[in-house]
Amino acid sequence: MPGHKRQGMGELSAGLAQLDITEIEGFDNLHQPEGILQEMQQYAASVYGAEETFYLVGGSTCGILSAVSAAIPRGGKLLIARNCHKSVYHAAYLRELQLSYLYPRLLPEIGICEAVTAGQVQEALTAEPDVCGVLIVSPTYEGRIAEVERIAGVVHEYGIPLIVDEAHGAHLGFHPAFAAGSSRAGADLVVTSVHKTLPAMTQTALLHVKGKRIDRERLRRFLRIYQSSSPSYVLMASIDNAVRLAAEGEALFEQLYENWNSLLERLSVLKNLTVWPAAAMAKIEYQKHQDIGKLVISVKNTDLTGKELYSRLLEEYGLQMEMATDSYVLAMFTIGDTFDGYERLADALLEIDRGLKRTRQAEINREYPSGKREQVPFARAWDTPGAWVPLKEAADRYVGEFLNIYPPGIPILVPGERMENADQRLIEQYLTDGLNVQGISVREGVPGLKVLAEKYLSG
Ligand SMILES: Cc1ncc(COP(=O)(O)O)c(C=O)c1O
């Protein structure tokens, strides 16, 4: 193995096939590293300020599954930021965990989720002393950075571990304009997607561990369970390449920083669209709390929806954005972007902006669902039989599927939560705006969803 015998065949390029070796003589085994992979992982640990780092070939997804499984006993309670990625929920399902939520505040200026705060974590842990670990996301999809050092301090006072989903932060710490990474800030486990913000192949990620709260052997066990027994050397070589490039890449990050600043400067004359962060924001604010790899472009109070802006940028200007919601579009920048790309984005946004109208009633920036709902345990609910009902009849019923717009996939409702009237109205509005609401299926033109059969819910 592999079957191509390291030759280009058909459409498979010879260069790629050459790199695609397995655990043959002279190479190493990711699940028992003793040679080159051990050295590469140790190097990554030193770069990110971790004690030990594991290469991941199944994305941050398999890192999160492994981190949660290792850190929390089966059936234990995990406190998570509600805006976590679905892999966190999947880990909770597999390990039958109880979930408790930290609801991020909404940033009123722009309508995105703020990162959770140390105060919120403190309050939750005081109220629920049976929590076995905390998981937060930082940077968030939109680039908000949490006060990880303070949060780690609070969590550790309870003698429990802090896991940080840093999937969007592989570049942190590599330039003075970036916040420090979460390992340096004291988190016990940090999962980061190398492929998202550094020049690496899709699916590449890292898991960093630090301190004594995590049983390393148990962590290795779960990594063996959730990762392939044939990890790709193409992916692993690509991790090493990206980490070395980043560690020695101050000039590349400086270029990104300059390009980004000049983009914000150009966009400071927008009349109708609003961007976050804005050029006027204090430097220190985005260094500490906002990742400069993300730009939120809000259509609030204009006659355009986020989805329409996304489509116009793609179809009229050939610019691919990361995602769109009803009220904004998210752009992402890495050291892979060219100066020309920044210029084209600025030109396009300024041109679109000139043709927009400000509308008073286009308050499309609705409240993000933020509050505890009546619920039955999630892991059990996801396995409970149910029936499809029209969305119009779903208020007060316990939902059987995740309901979220994708991307970013943050749940409006988690299986086992009772749908409130406000949730129902929000989903209807999303559908009217043409957004992709996962968990909703259409039967004979009527949108609906699975709700749980009440008879299974007691006991
Ligand atoms: C916040 C967050 N965490 C984790 C993941 C999973 O990362 P990966 O795609 O590397 O498995 C994603 C993916 O979009 C994400 O946005």
The ligand as an SDF file (V2000), in Angstrom:
LIG
                    3D

 16 16  0  0  0  0  0  0  0  0999 V2000
  -15.3500   26.7630   15.2750 C   0  0  0  0  0  0  0  0  0  0  0  0
  -15.0610   25.4950   14.5310 C   0  0  0  0  0  0  0  0  0  0  0  0
  -14.6010   24.4310   15.2110 N   0  0  0  0  0  0  0  0  0  0  0  0
  -14.3120   23.2630   14.6050 C   0  0  0  0  0  0  0  0  0  0  0  0
  -14.4890   23.1130   13.2590 C   0  0  0  0  0  0  0  0  0  0  0  0
  -14.1450   21.7970   12.6100 C   0  0  0  0  0  0  0  0  0  0  0  0
  -12.9600   21.9690   11.9100 O   0  0  0  0  0  0  0  0  0  0  0  0
  -12.4830   20.9870   10.7470 P   0  0  0  0  0  0  0  0  0  0  0  0
  -13.2220   21.4120    9.5270 O   0  0  0  0  0  0  0  0  0  0  0  0
  -11.0140   21.2510   10.6580 O   0  0  0  0  0  0  0  0  0  0  0  0
  -12.7950   19.5890   11.1520 O   0  0  0  0  0  0  0  0  0  0  0  0
  -14.9710   24.1850   12.4980 C   0  0  0  0  0  0  0  0  0  0  0  0
  -15.1900   24.0320   11.0620 C   0  0  0  0  0  0  0  0  0  0  0  0
  -15.7470   24.8550   10.3810 O   0  0  0  0  0  0  0  0  0  0  0  0
  -15.2670   25.4140   13.1580 C   0  0  0  0  0  0  0  0  0  0  0  0
  -15.7310   26.4680   12.4700 O   0  0  0  0  0  0  0  0  0  0  0  0
  1  2  1  0
  2  3  1  0
  2 15  2  0
  3  4  2  0
  4  5  1  0
  5  6  1  0
  5 12  2  0
  6  7  1  0
  7  8  1  0
  8  9  2  0
  8 10  1  0
  8 11  1  0
 12 13  1  0
 12 15  1  0
 13 14  2  0
 15 16  1  0
M  END
$$$$
